[in-house]
Amino acid sequence: MKFQTKVKTVDAAPISELIKLAQEDWSKLPTWFKKEYQLGNIFIGVDKIRLEGRLSRYEAPCGCMLVHDLDKGLSVVKENEFFERYEKQSEHID
């Protein structure tokens, strides 16, 4: 048998861009990011973002993408690996 990966759309943004927006213009952050922050699942540092889950904790440095998947929640993927799997559909972050 042969299998192909399912086509899937996710929201994602570079960690460096999220940190910059958090420092300079909070209103331009993606809605999903602000919601996760308000729930206490995201902590913003100077050069990284920390994700808090029920069973795990991740630190996401610059050079990674923060991925918001409606099925799987938040995850962190290195930028080069992310762009091997996904192609950009729009420039707008949200």
C-alpha positions in Angstrom: 0.0 0.0 0.0 1.1 3.6 -0.6 0.1 6.6 1.5 0.2 10.3 1.0 0.1 12.9 3.7 -3.2 14.7 4.2 -3.5 18.3 2.9 -3.8 20.5 6.0 -3.8 24.2 6.7 -2.3 25.6 9.9 -1.7 29.0 11.3 1.9 29.7 12.0 4.4 32.6 12.6 8.1 32.9 13.2 9.1 33.2 16.8 11.2 36.3 16.1 8.2 38.0 14.5 5.9 37.2 17.4 8.4 38.5 20.0 8.8 41.7 17.9 5.1 42.3 17.7 4.6 41.6 21.4 7.2 44.3 22.2 6.1 46.8 19.6 2.5 46.4 18.6 0.4 43.9 20.6 -2.7 44.6 18.4 -1.0 43.1 15.4 -0.4 39.7 17.0 -2.6 36.8 15.7 -5.8 36.3 17.5 -5.0 32.6 18.2 -1.7 33.7 19.8 -3.3 36.3 22.1 -6.0 33.8 23.1 -3.3 31.2 24.1 -1.4 34.0 26.0 -4.5 34.9 27.9 -5.1 31.2 28.8 -1.6 31.1 30.3 -0.2 28.8 27.7 2.4 31.2 26.3 5.1 33.2 28.0 7.1 35.7 26.1 10.8 36.2 26.7 13.4 38.5 25.2 14.6 35.9 22.7 12.3 32.9 23.0 8.7 31.9 23.8 7.8 29.3 26.3 4.7 27.1 25.8 3.0 25.5 28.8 0.9 22.4 28.2 -0.8 20.1 30.6 1.9 17.5 30.3 4.8 19.3 28.8 6.7 22.6 28.5 8.6 23.8 25.4 11.0 26.6 24.8 10.8 28.0 21.3 13.9 30.1 20.3 14.2 32.4 17.3 14.7 30.3 14.1 11.6 28.3 14.9 7.9 28.6 13.9 5.0 28.6 16.4 2.3 26.4 14.8 -1.4 26.6 15.7 -3.1 23.5 14.6 -6.8 23.2 15.4 -6.5 19.4 15.9 -3.2 19.3 17.8 -2.9 22.7 19.5 0.4 24.5 19.6 3.7 23.1 18.5 7.2 24.3 17.7 9.0 23.4 14.4 12.4 24.6 13.1 11.8 27.0 10.3 13.6 24.9 7.6 11.6 21.8 8.6 8.3 23.8 8.6 8.9 25.2 5.1 9.7 21.7 3.8 6.2 20.6 4.9 4.1 23.8 4.3 3.8 26.5 1.7 2.6 30.0 2.4 -1.0 30.8 1.5 -1.1 34.4 2.6 1.1 37.1 4.0 -1.4 38.1 6.7 -0.6 36.8 10.2 -3.9 35.7 11.9 
